[in-house]
Amino acid sequence: MSANEFTGSRDSSAHEQLIWDYIDSLPTSEIDNIIGRAERKVEKIAYGMLMAGRPINLKIRKRLIQSAILRELNTRAG
């Protein structure tokens, strides 16, 4: 996922710079944990939707994962 796909231009705002500085300070294992949690959240949602007869397509699932990751990073970085 490129910087532009994830949060827009990497240096377009002070908030985004704060997020990227925070990401750069994280160990790889913590980044993997954040991604894993986001994927598990989306899988639970997707399973529920499938059981309700309304499956979520892959494109939407990927976007939900991106949103969950960004939400956690925003919360952590301030």
PyRosetta script that sets phi, psi and omega in degrees:
from pyrosetta import init, pose_from_sequence

init()
pose = pose_from_sequence("MSANEFTGSRDSSAHEQLIWDYIDSLPTSEIDNIIGRAERKVEKIAYGMLMAGRPINLKIRKRLIQSAILRELNTRAG")
pose.set_psi(1, 122.4)
pose.set_omega(1, -179.1)
pose.set_phi(2, -80.2)
pose.set_psi(2, 164.5)
pose.set_omega(2, 179.0)
pose.set_phi(3, -58.6)
pose.set_psi(3, -40.2)
pose.set_omega(3, -178.4)
pose.set_phi(4, -66.3)
pose.set_psi(4, -36.2)
pose.set_omega(4, 179.1)
pose.set_phi(5, -70.9)
pose.set_psi(5, -30.7)
pose.set_omega(5, -170.9)
pose.set_phi(6, -86.2)
pose.set_psi(6, -54.6)
pose.set_omega(6, -176.3)
pose.set_phi(7, -132.4)
pose.set_psi(7, 14.2)
pose.set_omega(7, -173.9)
pose.set_phi(8, 90.4)
pose.set_psi(8, -158.5)
pose.set_omega(8, 178.9)
pose.set_phi(9, -64.7)
pose.set_psi(9, 134.9)
pose.set_omega(9, -174.1)
pose.set_phi(10, -61.0)
pose.set_psi(10, -28.6)
pose.set_omega(10, -176.6)
pose.set_phi(11, -118.3)
pose.set_psi(11, 28.9)
pose.set_omega(11, -174.2)
pose.set_phi(12, -83.6)
pose.set_psi(12, -15.0)
pose.set_omega(12, 179.1)
pose.set_phi(13, -154.0)
pose.set_psi(13, 161.8)
pose.set_omega(13, 178.5)
pose.set_phi(14, -64.4)
pose.set_psi(14, -37.8)
pose.set_omega(14, 179.3)
pose.set_phi(15, -63.5)
pose.set_psi(15, -45.8)
pose.set_omega(15, 178.7)
pose.set_phi(16, -63.1)
pose.set_psi(16, -36.9)
pose.set_omega(16, 177.5)
pose.set_phi(17, -64.6)
pose.set_psi(17, -39.2)
pose.set_omega(17, 176.2)
pose.set_phi(18, -60.9)
pose.set_psi(18, -44.2)
pose.set_omega(18, 178.5)
pose.set_phi(19, -60.3)
pose.set_psi(19, -47.9)
pose.set_omega(19, -178.4)
pose.set_phi(20, -65.8)
pose.set_psi(20, -36.6)
pose.set_omega(20, 176.2)
pose.set_phi(21, -63.2)
pose.set_psi(21, -40.5)
pose.set_omega(21, 178.0)
pose.set_phi(22, -64.1)
pose.set_psi(22, -45.7)
pose.set_omega(22, 179.1)
pose.set_phi(23, -59.9)
pose.set_psi(23, -43.9)
pose.set_omega(23, 180.0)
pose.set_phi(24, -61.8)
pose.set_psi(24, -26.9)
pose.set_omega(24, -178.4)
pose.set_phi(25, -84.6)
pose.set_psi(25, -13.6)
pose.set_omega(25, -177.4)
pose.set_phi(26, -79.1)
pose.set_psi(26, 142.5)
pose.set_omega(26, 171.5)
pose.set_phi(27, -70.6)
pose.set_psi(27, 154.5)
pose.set_omega(27, -178.9)
pose.set_phi(28, -55.8)
pose.set_psi(28, -38.1)
pose.set_omega(28, -178.7)
pose.set_phi(29, -63.0)
pose.set_psi(29, -37.4)
pose.set_omega(29, 178.9)
pose.set_phi(30, -70.5)
pose.set_psi(30, -37.6)
pose.set_omega(30, 175.6)
pose.set_phi(31, -62.0)
pose.set_psi(31, -43.8)
pose.set_omega(31, 177.4)
pose.set_phi(32, -61.1)
pose.set_psi(32, -38.6)
pose.set_omega(32, 178.5)
pose.set_phi(33, -65.0)
pose.set_psi(33, -41.7)
pose.set_omega(33, 178.3)
pose.set_phi(34, -61.7)
pose.set_psi(34, -45.6)
pose.set_omega(34, 179.3)
pose.set_phi(35, -63.1)
pose.set_psi(35, -43.8)
pose.set_omega(35, -179.9)
pose.set_phi(36, -60.8)
pose.set_psi(36, -43.7)
pose.set_omega(36, 178.0)
pose.set_phi(37, -62.2)
pose.set_psi(37, -42.5)
pose.set_omega(37, 179.2)
pose.set_phi(38, -62.3)
pose.set_psi(38, -44.1)
pose.set_omega(38, 179.7)
pose.set_phi(39, -63.4)
pose.set_psi(39, -40.8)
pose.set_omega(39, 178.9)
pose.set_phi(40, -65.2)
pose.set_psi(40, -40.3)
pose.set_omega(40, 177.1)
pose.set_phi(41, -58.9)
pose.set_psi(41, -46.6)
pose.set_omega(41, -177.8)
pose.set_phi(42, -67.9)
pose.set_psi(42, -37.5)
pose.set_omega(42, 177.9)
pose.set_phi(43, -62.8)
pose.set_psi(43, -38.7)
pose.set_omega(43, 177.0)
pose.set_phi(44, -63.4)
pose.set_psi(44, -43.8)
pose.set_omega(44, 178.0)
pose.set_phi(45, -62.6)
pose.set_psi(45, -46.4)
pose.set_omega(45, -178.5)
pose.set_phi(46, -62.5)
pose.set_psi(46, -39.3)
pose.set_omega(46, 179.0)
pose.set_phi(47, -64.3)
pose.set_psi(47, -45.0)
pose.set_omega(47, 178.3)
pose.set_phi(48, -60.6)
pose.set_psi(48, -42.1)
pose.set_omega(48, 178.9)
pose.set_phi(49, -66.4)
pose.set_psi(49, -38.5)
pose.set_omega(49, 177.9)
pose.set_phi(50, -63.0)
pose.set_psi(50, -44.2)
pose.set_omega(50, 179.7)
pose.set_phi(51, -65.2)
pose.set_psi(51, -26.9)
pose.set_omega(51, 178.1)
pose.set_phi(52, -84.8)
pose.set_psi(52, 0.8)
pose.set_omega(52, 178.7)
pose.set_phi(53, 83.6)
pose.set_psi(53, 16.6)
pose.set_omega(53, -178.8)
pose.set_phi(54, -130.5)
pose.set_psi(54, 72.2)
pose.set_omega(54, -177.2)
pose.set_phi(55, -62.4)
pose.set_psi(55, 148.9)
pose.set_omega(55, 179.2)
pose.set_phi(56, -96.8)
pose.set_psi(56, 130.6)
pose.set_omega(56, -179.3)
pose.set_phi(57, -74.9)
pose.set_psi(57, 163.5)
pose.set_omega(57, -173.2)
pose.set_phi(58, -59.9)
pose.set_psi(58, -39.7)
pose.set_omega(58, -179.3)
pose.set_phi(59, -61.0)
pose.set_psi(59, -43.1)
pose.set_omega(59, 179.4)
pose.set_phi(60, -68.6)
pose.set_psi(60, -39.7)
pose.set_omega(60, 178.6)
pose.set_phi(61, -61.2)
pose.set_psi(61, -42.4)
pose.set_omega(61, 178.4)
pose.set_phi(62, -63.2)
pose.set_psi(62, -40.7)
pose.set_omega(62, 179.5)
pose.set_phi(63, -67.0)
pose.set_psi(63, -37.4)
pose.set_omega(63, 176.4)
pose.set_phi(64, -63.7)
pose.set_psi(64, -38.8)
pose.set_omega(64, 177.5)
pose.set_phi(65, -64.0)
pose.set_psi(65, -45.6)
pose.set_omega(65, 177.7)
pose.set_phi(66, -58.6)
pose.set_psi(66, -43.5)
pose.set_omega(66, -179.3)
pose.set_phi(67, -64.3)
pose.set_psi(67, -41.1)
pose.set_omega(67, 179.7)
pose.set_phi(68, -65.6)
pose.set_psi(68, -39.8)
pose.set_omega(68, 177.8)
pose.set_phi(69, -64.4)
pose.set_psi(69, -48.5)
pose.set_omega(69, -179.3)
pose.set_phi(70, -62.5)
pose.set_psi(70, -39.4)
pose.set_omega(70, 178.7)
pose.set_phi(71, -61.0)
pose.set_psi(71, -45.2)
pose.set_omega(71, 179.9)
pose.set_phi(72, -65.6)
pose.set_psi(72, -42.4)
pose.set_omega(72, 179.4)
pose.set_phi(73, -64.5)
pose.set_psi(73, -40.7)
pose.set_omega(73, 177.7)
pose.set_phi(74, -61.6)
pose.set_psi(74, -42.1)
pose.set_omega(74, 179.9)
pose.set_phi(75, -64.9)
pose.set_psi(75, -44.5)
pose.set_omega(75, -178.1)
pose.set_phi(76, -70.9)
pose.set_psi(76, -40.5)
pose.set_omega(76, -174.4)
pose.set_phi(77, -79.3)
pose.set_psi(77, -18.8)
pose.set_omega(77, 177.6)
pose.set_phi(78, 101.0)
pose.dump_pdb("model.pdb")
